[in-house]
Amino acid sequence: MRQTTLKIIAWSCAVPAALFVLEFLGIFGIAYLHPVENIPYEHPVVVSRVDDEVIWLADRRRLRPLGGVDESLREAIHESREILGIELQTENEVIVYGRRERTICGLGMPFFILPLIPIDIPKWWQRELRRRVLMETPEPLPPESP
């Protein structure tokens, strides 16, 4: 009876220690990468309409890319679900960002994974769509008279 108890205690210590060593060596793991939805922009803006020359934002600002809006930019805006990121360069010049899906590969991950613990990673990264885009702010609306 005593010898059986010692074997149980020895195995209960040896198995976790062996799994820890295997995880440390990158052979066995208990965690898996779990992509989660995110908005990858620091300053997101919503696109309300896209014309040949102008991108209209929901807050009434306008983005005017140099060279106009071509088909690849329209597709990138659509793929970004009509939400873009902007980064102010000068007073009226911005860089426009769209989103791209993050590629997850197994490099750096263990060969065998027992999926017990999720590691949340962002699903979307931002990518630069256009530089040197002029941003036009609308004239303020006149006050309503009573």
C-alpha positions as CSV (number, residue, x, y, z in Angstrom):
1,M,0.0,0.0,0.0
2,R,2.7,2.4,0.9
3,Q,4.7,1.6,-2.2
4,T,1.6,2.3,-4.4
5,T,1.2,5.7,-2.7
6,L,4.8,6.5,-3.4
7,K,4.5,5.6,-7.1
8,I,1.4,7.8,-7.4
9,I,3.2,10.7,-5.8
10,A,6.2,10.1,-8.0
11,W,4.2,10.0,-11.2
12,S,2.1,13.0,-10.2
13,C,5.3,15.0,-9.9
14,A,7.2,13.5,-12.9
15,V,4.4,13.9,-15.5
16,P,3.9,17.7,-15.0
17,A,7.7,18.2,-14.9
18,A,8.1,16.3,-18.1
19,L,5.3,18.3,-19.8
20,F,6.9,21.5,-18.6
21,V,10.3,20.4,-20.1
22,L,8.6,19.4,-23.4
23,E,6.8,22.8,-23.6
24,F,10.0,24.6,-22.8
25,L,11.7,22.8,-25.7
26,G,8.8,23.6,-28.0
27,I,7.7,20.0,-28.6
28,F,4.4,19.9,-26.6
29,G,2.1,22.8,-25.6
30,I,-1.2,23.4,-23.8
31,A,-2.0,26.8,-25.3
32,Y,-3.2,27.7,-28.8
33,L,-3.5,31.0,-30.7
34,H,-7.0,32.4,-30.8
35,P,-7.7,35.2,-33.3
36,V,-10.1,37.8,-32.0
37,E,-11.9,40.7,-33.8
38,N,-10.3,44.1,-33.4
39,I,-10.1,47.5,-35.0
40,P,-6.4,48.0,-35.8
41,Y,-6.5,51.8,-36.2
42,E,-5.5,54.5,-33.8
43,H,-7.9,57.0,-35.3
44,P,-10.7,55.1,-37.1
45,V,-13.1,56.9,-39.4
46,V,-16.3,55.7,-41.1
47,V,-16.6,56.0,-44.8
48,S,-20.1,57.1,-46.0
49,R,-19.5,57.3,-49.8
50,V,-16.7,56.9,-52.4
51,D,-16.7,59.0,-55.5
52,D,-14.2,59.2,-58.4
53,E,-12.2,61.9,-56.7
54,V,-13.3,62.0,-53.1
55,I,-13.8,59.7,-50.1
56,W,-16.7,61.1,-48.0
57,L,-16.6,60.4,-44.3
58,A,-19.6,60.0,-41.9
59,D,-18.5,63.1,-40.0
60,R,-18.7,65.3,-43.2
61,R,-14.9,65.5,-43.7
62,R,-13.6,64.6,-47.2
63,L,-10.5,62.8,-48.2
64,R,-9.1,63.7,-51.6
65,P,-6.3,61.2,-52.7
66,L,-3.8,62.7,-55.2
67,G,-4.6,61.0,-58.5
68,G,-8.2,60.2,-57.5
69,V,-9.8,57.0,-56.3
70,D,-8.9,54.0,-58.4
71,E,-10.5,50.5,-58.3
72,S,-7.8,49.1,-56.0
73,L,-8.5,51.7,-53.4
74,R,-12.3,51.1,-53.7
75,E,-11.7,47.4,-53.1
76,A,-9.4,48.1,-50.2
77,I,-12.1,50.3,-48.6
78,H,-14.7,47.7,-49.1
79,E,-12.5,45.0,-47.6
80,S,-11.9,47.2,-44.6
81,R,-15.7,47.3,-44.1
82,E,-15.8,51.0,-44.8
83,I,-13.8,51.8,-41.7
84,L,-10.4,53.4,-42.3
85,G,-7.6,54.7,-40.2
86,I,-6.0,58.1,-40.7
87,E,-2.8,59.6,-39.4
88,L,-2.3,63.3,-39.6
89,Q,0.9,64.4,-41.4
90,T,0.5,68.1,-41.8
91,E,-2.4,70.4,-41.2
92,N,-4.5,69.1,-44.1
93,E,-2.5,66.0,-45.3
94,V,-3.1,62.5,-43.9
95,I,-2.0,58.9,-44.5
96,V,-4.9,56.5,-45.0
97,Y,-4.8,53.0,-43.6
98,G,-7.0,49.9,-44.4
99,R,-6.9,46.6,-42.7
100,R,-5.5,43.2,-43.6
101,E,-6.0,39.8,-42.1
102,R,-3.2,38.6,-39.9
103,T,-1.6,35.4,-41.2
104,I,-1.0,32.9,-38.4
105,C,1.5,30.1,-39.0
106,G,2.8,27.5,-36.8
107,L,6.4,28.8,-36.6
108,G,7.4,29.1,-33.0
109,M,4.5,26.9,-31.9
110,P,4.9,23.4,-30.4
111,F,4.6,20.4,-32.6
112,F,1.8,18.9,-30.5
113,I,-0.8,21.1,-28.8
114,L,-3.4,20.1,-26.2
115,P,-5.7,23.1,-26.7
116,L,-6.5,24.1,-23.1
117,I,-5.5,27.7,-22.8
118,P,-6.4,30.3,-25.6
119,I,-3.9,33.0,-26.3
120,D,-5.8,35.9,-27.8
121,I,-4.1,37.6,-30.7
122,P,-5.5,40.4,-32.9
123,K,-7.1,39.1,-36.1
124,W,-6.5,42.3,-38.2
125,W,-3.4,44.5,-38.8
126,Q,-3.4,47.8,-40.5
127,R,-1.8,48.4,-43.9
128,E,-1.1,51.7,-45.6
129,L,-3.4,52.4,-48.5
130,R,-2.4,55.9,-49.6
131,R,0.1,58.6,-48.6
132,R,-0.4,62.3,-49.3
133,V,-4.2,62.4,-49.0
134,L,-5.7,65.9,-48.6
135,M,-8.3,66.2,-45.8
136,E,-10.9,68.8,-46.2
137,T,-13.0,69.9,-43.3
138,P,-16.5,71.1,-44.0
139,E,-17.8,74.6,-43.2
140,P,-19.6,74.7,-39.9
141,L,-23.4,74.6,-40.2
142,P,-25.2,77.9,-39.6
143,P,-27.1,78.0,-36.3
144,E,-30.8,77.1,-36.6
145,S,-33.1,80.0,-36.0
146,P,-36.0,79.4,-33.6
